[in-house]
Amino acid sequence: MHIRSLGVIRDARLPLGPGLTVITGETGAGKTMVVTGLGLLMGERADAGAVRAGDESAVVEGRLQVAEDGAVAARTREAGGELDQGELLLARTLSAGGRSRAHVGGRSAPVGVLAEISEHLIAVHGQTDQLRLRSGAQQLRVLDAFAGPVVAEDLAAYQRVHTRWRAVSAEHDHVAGHEAERAREAELLRLGLDEVERVDPQPGEDTALREESERLAHVEVLRTAAATAHAAVTGQGAGEDVVGEGGADARVDAARRALEQAGEHDATLAALAARAAEVSYLLADLGSDLAAYADSLEADPLRLQTVQERRAQLAALVRRHADDPDAGVAGVLAWAQRASARLLDLDDDGRLETLAKERDELEDELRRLAGRLTVARRAAAADLQDRVAVELAALAMPSARLEVAVHTGHELGPWGCDSVELLLAAHSGAAPRPLARGASGGELSRVMLALEVVLAGADPVPTMVFDEVDAGVGGRAAVEIGRRLARLARSTQVVVVTHLAQVAAFADSHLTVVKTDDGSVTESGVVRLDDEGRVGELARMLSGRGSGTERAHAEELLRSSRAEAVAEPSTPRAGRTRTARAARGAAPRVGRSTSAPGTSGARRSKS
């Protein structure tokens, strides 16, 4: 992590490696600025007052090792950022004027994206904020992870049934809620279909009636035209407008005879005579047809009225039911076909009852599975309480009692009917209170350390930060805190801000915040200590002087902590490398088992 112009820190780089890293320094040197910088990278609210006096802005950058195919990488790509060979660069800039900007994977992003990403990566336990288990939902998921397969299998089955139950319930409510609307729709469809059935339109009927109406309405005009044409063709009933004697048929017949007589002497005229004969036959047929047509025509006002009334009925149907008025009766018949199918669907009276039956059966199965979850969770809660009690006794809180209360309600939620509440009685005779209000800041940090040690195998977080978890303790309790932090660091990268040498002695990496003061400007930087530097810093932490006696004591602390580390079973240490992170799954677990599917990320919240 790189910090620039934040508080008293002008420019500092923190090489936060695998295992346990401790950060020490004199009071006021700026140790808390490290936690403040982490908070900025986690998307927490920015305070412009944290910008170093005289500077325009503060910048915090963090480089994290993440899985290429994990949730963090996916969210980074969604935000437009990219990984650099498995490393993710996060940055936060805070101006002295109060404006804040965030960058994720090299791209500008909303500050909220930092918060989303940090939930999977870092958990901070500070003196004033203990947010890792701040909600009942997170506490429930942590308990499920601690319980392991005994809960995971039933929870997976419960959630499958719950998903189906919600879908069926929603469909049932939709059908029931729209029953009146469906009834109205069905009634309208029935009325429309009754009307179509009563009128009984036939395919193509509107076209035939239109043609008949035209003929009946203009019968005299049609009769006159037919008689005139008949006279012209046949010469019968010829009026003054017929030129010459006889009709066209007689003239063509005369032409035919003349051609036939001359055709005996010329083949061309014989051919023309044949054609004249064909015309003569056609004219004879035409004359007959015209006569028949004229005889069929007669004025029929009653039939005309009937046709017009029928056309009006069909037009009304088309206006009310055809999607396209130009489609005519064909559009009405198409609508009637669709309406009949829709009415069958609306009239399916058994659908609501079928959905209700399935919903009730699924609910019975859910309650059975929820009961099994409750039994398993209460057993796991008792086990968790006992394990944390052992840890608390070693952390100088022998009278403290953590109570994991499992409350069962009636509502079927996505995780069952249970809610979990962590309660703490800080001393004998004290009534259990919610975790955040049951103890002082230092006591609460130790409670969280005890919980994290117990939960380390069941619900691991890549990086944990403890800010002065050792406040208010010393002696043997301080050694136990250091020992447990070191144990936790076997499966998780742990960063601790401490003022106790007994804790710092267990570190894999020791950083100190160095303060210089020239009378006008205070600056702080971060130095990584070698073995000799660690002895001097531990001696200073023991007495403030670093005399020979304190140095000897410091050397003894280092030897003792290293001896304990060698005596502990050899286990892979979690760190920032991909190989170490992959090995974390094989590390010994202080908790009961690995986390249930879908639950391990639930508690990786900023805290």
C-alpha positions in Angstrom: 0.0 0.0 0.0 1.2 3.5 -0.9 0.1 6.5 1.2 0.9 10.1 0.3 -0.1 13.3 2.1 -2.5 11.6 4.5 -2.5 13.0 8.1 1.1 13.2 9.3 2.3 10.8 6.6 4.0 12.6 3.8 5.0 9.6 1.7 5.1 6.0 2.8 5.0 2.5 1.2 3.8 -0.4 3.2 5.1 -3.8 2.0 2.2 -5.9 3.5 3.4 -9.5 2.9 2.1 -12.9 3.8 1.4 -14.0 7.4 1.3 -11.6 10.3 2.4 -8.0 9.7 2.6 -5.6 12.7 2.8 -1.9 12.5 4.2 0.0 15.5 5.4 3.5 16.3 5.4 6.2 18.9 2.1 7.8 19.9 1.1 10.3 17.3 3.4 8.9 14.7 0.5 8.1 12.4 -0.2 4.4 12.9 -3.9 5.0 12.7 -3.4 6.7 9.3 -2.6 3.2 7.9 -6.0 2.0 9.0 -7.5 5.3 7.7 -5.8 4.6 4.3 -7.2 1.1 4.2 -10.6 2.6 4.9 -10.4 4.9 2.0 -9.4 2.0 -0.3 -12.5 0.2 1.1 -14.8 2.9 -0.1 -15.5 4.5 3.3 -16.6 8.1 3.7 -13.7 10.5 3.1 -12.8 13.3 5.5 -11.1 16.3 3.8 -9.5 17.1 7.2 -7.3 14.0 6.8 -5.4 15.7 3.9 -1.9 16.7 5.2 -1.8 20.4 6.0 -0.5 22.4 3.1 -1.1 19.8 0.5 -3.8 19.8 -2.2 -4.7 16.2 -2.0 -4.0 12.8 -0.4 -3.6 9.6 -2.4 -3.8 6.0 -1.2 -3.0 3.1 -3.6 -3.2 -0.6 -2.9 -2.0 -3.5 -5.0 -3.8 -6.7 -4.3 -3.3 -10.3 -5.5 -6.7 -11.6 -6.7 -8.0 -14.7 -8.6 -8.3 -14.1 -12.3 -11.7 -16.0 -12.4 -13.1 -14.7 -9.0 -15.9 -12.3 -8.1 -13.4 -9.4 -7.6 -12.0 -9.8 -11.1 -15.5 -10.0 -12.6 -16.6 -6.8 -10.8 -13.4 -5.1 -11.9 -14.1 -5.9 -15.5 -17.7 -4.7 -15.2 -16.4 -1.4 -14.0 -14.1 -1.2 -17.0 -10.8 -2.0 -15.2 -8.3 -4.8 -15.8 -6.0 -7.0 -13.8 -2.2 -6.9 -14.3 -1.1 -10.5 -14.2 -3.4 -11.3 -11.3 -2.8 -8.0 -9.5 -5.5 -5.4 -9.0 -4.6 -1.8 -8.4 -7.0 0.3 -6.3 -6.6 4.0 -5.8 -8.4 6.8 -3.9 -7.7 10.5 -4.2 -9.0 12.9 -1.6 -8.8 16.6 -2.3 -8.4 19.2 0.4 -11.7 20.7 -0.8 -13.5 17.5 0.0 -13.9 15.9 -3.5 -13.0 12.2 -3.7 -12.2 10.1 -6.7 -11.6 6.3 -7.1 -9.8 4.2 -9.6 -10.2 0.4 -10.0 -7.9 -1.5 -12.3 -6.6 1.6 -14.0 -10.1 3.1 -14.7 -12.1 5.8 -12.9 -15.0 4.3 -11.0 -17.6 5.2 -8.4 -16.4 5.0 -4.8 -19.2 2.4 -4.3 -17.2 -0.1 -6.5 -14.3 0.0 -4.0 -16.8 -0.9 -1.2 -18.2 -3.8 -3.3 -14.7 -5.2 -4.1 -13.4 -4.8 -0.5 -16.2 -6.9 0.8 -14.5 -9.9 -0.7 -11.0 -9.0 0.3 -10.5 -7.1 3.6 -12.1 -7.1 7.0 -11.0 -4.4 9.5 -11.6 -4.6 13.3 -11.0 -1.2 14.8 -11.4 0.5 18.2 -14.6 2.2 17.1 -15.9 0.1 14.3 -16.6 -3.6 14.4 -18.5 -4.0 11.2 -17.6 -7.5 10.0 -20.6 -9.0 11.8 -22.7 -5.9 11.9 -26.0 -7.4 10.6 -28.1 -10.3 11.6 -28.0 -11.7 8.1 -24.1 -11.8 8.2 -24.2 -13.4 11.6 -26.6 -16.1 10.3 -24.4 -16.9 7.3 -21.3 -17.1 9.5 -23.0 -19.6 11.8 -24.1 -21.6 8.7 -20.5 -21.6 7.5 -19.2 -22.7 10.9 -21.8 -25.5 11.0 -20.5 -26.9 7.7 -22.1 -29.7 5.7 -24.7 -30.5 8.3 -26.4 -27.2 7.5 -25.1 -26.7 3.9 -26.9 -29.7 2.5 -30.3 -28.9 4.0 -29.9 -25.2 3.2 -29.2 -26.0 -0.5 -32.3 -28.1 -0.6 -34.3 -25.5 1.2 -33.3 -22.7 -1.2 -34.2 -24.8 -4.2 -37.7 -25.4 -2.8 -37.9 -21.8 -1.7 -37.2 -20.6 -5.2 -39.9 -22.8 -6.6 -42.3 -21.8 -3.8 -41.9 -18.1 -4.5 -42.5 -18.6 -8.2 -45.6 -20.6 -7.7 -46.9 -18.2 -5.0 -46.3 -15.2 -7.3 -48.1 -16.9 -10.1 -51.0 -17.9 -7.8 -51.3 -14.3 -6.6 -51.1 -13.0 -10.1 -53.9 -15.2 -11.2 -56.0 -14.5 -8.1 -55.4 -10.8 -8.3 -56.5 -10.6 -11.9 -59.5 -13.0 -11.6 -62.0 -10.1 -11.8 -60.2 -8.7 -14.8 -60.1 -12.2 -16.4 -63.8 -12.6 -15.8 -64.5 -9.2 -17.5 -62.4 -10.2 -20.5 -64.1 -13.6 -20.8 -67.5 -11.9 -20.7 -66.6 -9.5 -23.5 -65.2 -12.4 -25.6 -68.4 -14.4 -25.1 -70.5 -11.4 -26.2 -68.4 -10.9 -29.3 -68.5 -14.6 -30.2 -72.3 -14.7 -29.7 -72.7 -11.8 -32.0 -70.5 -13.5 -34.7 -72.4 -16.8 -34.3 -75.7 -15.0 -34.6 -74.8 -13.1 -37.8 -72.9 -16.2 -39.1 -70.7 -14.6 -41.7 -69.5 -16.8 -44.5 -66.1 -16.6 -46.2 -66.2 -14.2 -49.2 -69.8 -13.3 -48.4 -69.2 -9.6 -48.2 -67.6 -9.6 -51.7 -70.6 -11.5 -53.2 -73.1 -9.2 -51.6 -71.4 -6.1 -52.8 -71.5 -7.3 -56.4 -75.2 -8.3 -56.1 -76.0 -4.9 -54.6 -74.4 -3.1 -57.5 -76.4 -5.2 -60.0 -79.7 -4.7 -58.3 -79.2 -1.0 -57.8 -78.5 -0.4 -61.6 -80.8 -3.0 -63.2 -82.3 -0.6 -65.9 -78.8 0.6 -67.0 -77.7 -3.0 -67.3 -80.8 -4.1 -69.2 -80.5 -1.2 -71.7 -76.8 -2.0 -72.3 -77.6 -5.7 -72.9 -80.5 -5.0 -75.3 -78.4 -2.5 -77.3 -75.5 -5.0 -77.6 -77.9 -7.8 -78.6 -79.5 -5.7 -81.3 -76.1 -4.7 -82.7 -75.0 -8.4 -82.8 -78.3 -9.9 -84.1 -80.2 -7.0 -85.7 -83.2 -8.0 -83.6 -85.0 -5.1 -81.9 -82.6 -2.6 -83.6 -83.2 0.9 -82.8 -82.3 4.0 -84.8 -78.7 3.8 -83.7 -78.1 0.5 -85.5 -76.6 1.2 -88.8 -77.6 -0.8 -91.9 -79.8 -3.8 -92.2 -79.4 -6.9 -90.1 -77.0 -7.4 -87.3 -73.3 -8.1 -87.1 -73.9 -11.8 -87.3 -75.7 -11.5 -90.6 -73.0 -9.3 -92.1 -70.3 -11.7 -90.9 -72.2 -14.6 -92.3 -72.5 -12.9 -95.7 -68.8 -12.2 -95.6 -68.1 -15.9 -94.8 -70.2 -17.1 -97.8 -68.5 -14.7 -100.2 -65.1 -15.9 -99.0 -66.0 -19.5 -99.2 -67.1 -19.2 -102.9 -63.9 -17.4 -103.9 -61.8 -19.7 -101.7 -62.2 -22.5 -104.2 -59.7 -20.6 -106.3 -57.4 -19.3 -103.6 -56.1 -20.9 -100.4 -55.6 -17.5 -98.7 -59.3 -16.6 -99.1 -60.2 -20.1 -97.9 -58.3 -19.5 -94.7 -60.0 -16.2 -94.2 -63.4 -17.8 -94.8 -62.6 -20.3 -91.9 -61.8 -17.4 -89.6 -65.0 -15.6 -90.6 -66.9 -18.8 -89.7 -65.3 -18.7 -86.2 -66.4 -15.1 -85.8 -69.9 -16.0 -86.9 -70.1 -18.7 -84.3 -68.8 -16.4 -81.5 -71.3 -13.7 -82.5 -74.1 -16.3 -82.3 -73.0 -17.3 -78.8 -72.7 -13.7 -77.8 -76.1 -12.9 -79.0 -77.6 -15.8 -77.1 -75.8 -14.8 -73.9 -76.9 -11.2 -74.2 -80.5 -12.3 -74.6 -80.3 -14.6 -71.6 -78.7 -11.9 -69.5 -81.3 -9.4 -70.4 -84.1 -11.8 -69.6 -82.6 -12.5 -66.2 -82.6 -8.8 -65.2 -85.6 -7.6 -63.3 -86.0 -4.9 -60.7 -86.3 -6.5 -57.2 -86.5 -3.8 -54.5 -87.1 -6.3 -51.7 -84.0 -8.3 -52.6 -82.0 -5.1 -52.8 -83.2 -4.1 -49.3 -82.3 -7.6 -48.0 -78.8 -7.4 -49.5 -78.2 -4.0 -48.1 -79.3 -5.0 -44.6 -77.0 -8.0 -44.7 -74.1 -5.9 -45.8 -74.8 -3.5 -42.9 -74.7 -6.4 -40.4 -71.4 -7.6 -41.8 -69.9 -4.1 -41.8 -70.8 -3.7 -38.1 -69.0 -7.0 -37.3 -65.9 -5.8 -39.2 -65.8 -2.5 -37.3 -66.1 -4.2 -33.9 -63.9 -7.2 -34.3 -61.6 -7.2 -37.3 -58.0 -5.9 -36.6 -57.8 -4.6 -40.2 -61.1 -3.1 -41.6 -59.8 -3.8 -45.1 -59.8 -7.5 -44.3 -63.6 -7.6 -44.1 -65.3 -10.8 -43.1 -62.0 -12.7 -43.2 -60.8 -10.4 -40.4 -63.9 -11.2 -38.3 -63.5 -14.9 -38.8 -59.8 -14.7 -37.8 -60.7 -12.7 -34.6 -63.3 -15.3 -33.7 -60.8 -18.1 -33.9 -58.3 -16.3 -31.6 -61.1 -15.3 -29.2 -62.3 -18.9 -28.9 -58.8 -20.1 -27.9 -58.3 -17.2 -25.4 -61.7 -18.0 -23.9 -60.7 -21.6 -23.3 -57.6 -20.3 -21.4 -59.6 -17.9 -19.3 -62.3 -20.4 -18.5 -59.7 -22.9 -17.1 -61.2 -22.8 -13.6 -58.9 -25.5 -12.2 -55.7 -23.4 -12.7 -56.0 -21.4 -9.5 -56.8 -24.5 -7.4 -53.8 -26.3 -8.9 -51.5 -23.5 -8.1 -52.8 -23.2 -4.6 -52.3 -27.0 -4.0 -48.7 -26.9 -5.3 -47.9 -23.8 -3.2 -49.2 -25.4 0.0 -47.3 -28.6 -0.7 -44.1 -26.6 -1.2 -44.7 -24.6 2.0 -45.0 -27.8 4.0 -41.7 -29.0 2.6 -40.1 -25.7 3.4 -41.2 -25.8 7.0 -39.9 -29.3 7.4 -36.5 -28.3 6.0 -36.5 -25.1 8.1 -37.1 -27.2 11.2 -34.0 -29.3 10.4 -32.0 -26.1 9.8 -33.0 -24.7 13.2 -31.9 -27.8 15.0 -28.6 -27.9 13.3 -28.0 -24.2 13.8 -28.7 -24.4 17.5 -26.2 -27.2 17.9 -23.6 -25.2 15.9 -24.4 -22.1 18.1 -23.7 -24.0 21.3 -20.4 -25.3 19.8 -19.4 -21.9 18.7 -20.1 -20.4 22.1 -17.9 -23.0 23.8 -15.0 -22.5 21.4 -15.1 -18.8 21.7 -15.3 -19.1 25.5 -12.0 -21.0 25.5 -10.4 -18.2 23.4 -11.8 -15.4 25.6 -10.4 -17.0 28.7 -6.9 -17.0 27.2 -7.4 -13.3 26.1 -7.9 -12.1 29.7 -11.6 -12.2 29.5 -12.4 -15.3 31.5 -15.8 -13.9 32.8 -17.0 -12.8 29.4 -19.6 -14.9 27.7 -20.6 -14.8 24.0 -24.1 -16.0 23.4 -25.1 -17.1 19.9 -28.9 -16.7 20.0 -30.9 -18.5 17.3 -34.4 -17.0 17.1 -37.0 -18.9 15.1 -40.0 -17.1 13.5 -42.8 -18.0 11.2 -41.7 -16.2 8.0 -40.1 -18.3 5.3 -37.1 -16.3 4.2 -34.3 -17.3 1.8 -32.2 -18.7 4.6 -35.0 -20.4 6.6 -37.1 -19.2 9.5 -34.2 -18.3 11.8 -32.4 -15.1 12.7 -29.1 -15.1 14.6 -28.0 -12.5 17.2 -24.5 -12.4 18.8 -24.8 -11.2 22.4 -22.0 -10.4 24.8 -21.9 -10.4 28.5 -18.5 -8.7 29.2 -18.3 -9.9 32.9 -20.1 -12.0 35.4 -23.5 -10.8 36.3 -23.8 -8.6 33.2 -26.8 -9.1 31.0 -26.0 -10.2 27.4 -26.2 -7.3 25.0 -25.8 -6.9 21.3 -22.2 -7.4 20.3 -21.4 -3.8 19.4 -22.8 -2.5 22.7 -21.7 -5.3 25.1 -18.1 -4.2 25.7 -15.5 -1.4 25.4 -13.5 -1.0 22.2 -10.5 -3.0 23.4 -12.6 -5.8 24.8 -14.7 -5.9 21.6 -11.6 -6.2 19.5 -10.5 -9.2 21.6 -13.9 -10.8 21.2 -13.7 -10.3 17.5 -10.2 -11.8 17.5 -11.5 -14.8 19.4 -14.3 -15.2 16.9 -12.0 -14.8 13.9 -9.7 -17.5 15.3 -12.6 -19.9 15.8 -14.1 -19.1 12.4 -10.8 -19.0 10.5 -11.3 -22.4 8.8 -15.0 -22.0 8.1 -15.2 -18.4 6.8 -11.8 -17.2 5.7 -11.2 -13.6 4.6 -8.1 -12.9 2.4 -6.9 -10.0 4.6 -7.8 -9.0 8.2 -6.8 -5.8 9.9 -6.8 -5.3 13.7 -6.3 -1.8 15.1 -5.0 -1.9 18.6 -6.7 -5.2 19.5 -4.5 -5.3 22.5 -5.8 -2.1 24.1 -6.1 -2.4 27.9 -4.2 -5.7 28.3 -0.7 -6.7 29.1 1.4 -9.5 30.4 0.2 -13.0 29.7 -2.9 -11.9 27.9 -0.8 -9.9 25.5 1.2 -13.0 24.7 -2.0 -14.9 24.1 -3.2 -12.2 21.7 0.0 -12.4 19.8 -0.2 -16.2 19.7 -3.7 -16.1 18.3 -3.0 -13.5 15.7 -0.1 -15.6 14.5 -2.4 -18.7 14.4 -4.9 -16.7 12.4 -2.2 -15.6 10.0 -1.6 -19.2 8.9 -4.8 -19.0 6.9 -5.2 -15.3 6.3 -3.0 -12.3 5.7 -3.2 -10.4 9.0 -2.2 -6.7 9.6 -2.1 -5.5 13.2 -1.6 -2.0 14.6 -0.2 -2.6 18.1 1.6 -0.9 21.0 2.6 -4.1 22.8 5.9 -5.8 22.3 4.5 -9.2 23.3 2.2 -9.0 20.2 4.7 -7.5 17.9 7.2 -10.3 18.7 5.0 -12.8 16.8 5.2 -10.9 13.5 6.4 -12.3 10.3 7.0 -8.8 9.1 7.5 -5.7 11.4 6.9 -2.2 10.1 7.4 0.9 12.2 6.0 4.4 11.6 8.9 6.8 12.1 8.2 10.4 13.2 10.5 13.4 12.7 9.8 16.8 14.0 11.9 19.9 13.0 9.7 22.2 15.0 7.5 23.3 12.2 6.6 20.3 10.1 5.8 16.8 11.3 6.4 13.9 8.8 6.1 10.2 9.1 7.4 7.4 7.1 7.2 3.6 7.3 10.3 1.5 7.7 10.5 -2.3 7.5 12.7 -3.6 10.3 15.4 -6.2 10.2 16.1 -8.5 13.2 18.4 -5.9 14.8 15.8 -3.1 14.2 13.1 -5.3 15.7 15.0 -5.8 18.9 15.4 -2.1 19.3 11.8 -1.3 18.5 10.6 -4.0 20.9 12.9 -2.7 23.6 11.4 0.8 23.1 7.9 -0.6 23.3 8.7 -2.4 26.6 10.0 0.7 28.5 10.4 3.6 26.1 14.2 3.7 26.7 15.7 0.6 24.9 18.4 0.0 27.6 20.4 -3.2 27.8 17.8 -4.9 30.1 15.0 -4.1 27.7 17.0 -5.3 24.7 17.6 -8.6 26.4 13.9 -8.9 27.2 13.1 -8.1 23.6 15.5 -10.7 22.3 13.9 -13.2 24.7 10.5 -12.3 23.3 11.6 -12.9 19.7 13.3 -16.2 20.6 10.2 -17.4 22.5 7.7 -16.4 19.7 10.0 -18.1 17.1 10.2 -21.2 19.2 6.4 -21.4 19.4 6.2 -21.0 15.6 8.6 -23.9 15.1 6.7 -26.0 17.6 3.4 -25.4 15.8 2.4 -27.9 13.1 3.8 -26.8 9.7 1.0 -25.3 7.7 0.8 -23.2 4.5 0.7 -19.5 5.3 -1.9 -17.4 3.5 -0.4 -14.5 1.8 -0.6 -12.4 -1.3 0.7 -15.0 -3.7 -1.6 -17.1 -5.8 0.1 -20.3 -4.5 -0.4 -19.4 -0.9 -4.0 -18.4 -1.5 -4.7 -21.7 -3.3 -3.1 -23.6 -0.3 -5.5 -21.9 2.1 -8.1 -24.5 1.4 -5.8 -27.2 2.8 -4.8 -25.3 5.9 -5.9 -26.8 9.3 -9.2 -25.3 10.4 -10.0 -24.0 13.8 -13.7 -24.0 13.0 -15.6 -27.1 12.4 -15.6 -27.3 8.6 -15.4 -25.4 5.4 -18.1 -22.9 4.6 -21.3 -23.9 2.8 -21.7 -23.2 -0.9 -22.7 -19.6 -1.5 -22.0 -18.5 2.0 -18.3 -17.8 2.2 -18.4 -14.4 0.7 -21.4 -13.3 2.7 -19.3 -12.1 5.7 -16.4 -10.6 3.8 -17.7 -7.2 4.5 -15.7 -4.1 5.3 -15.6 -3.9 9.1 
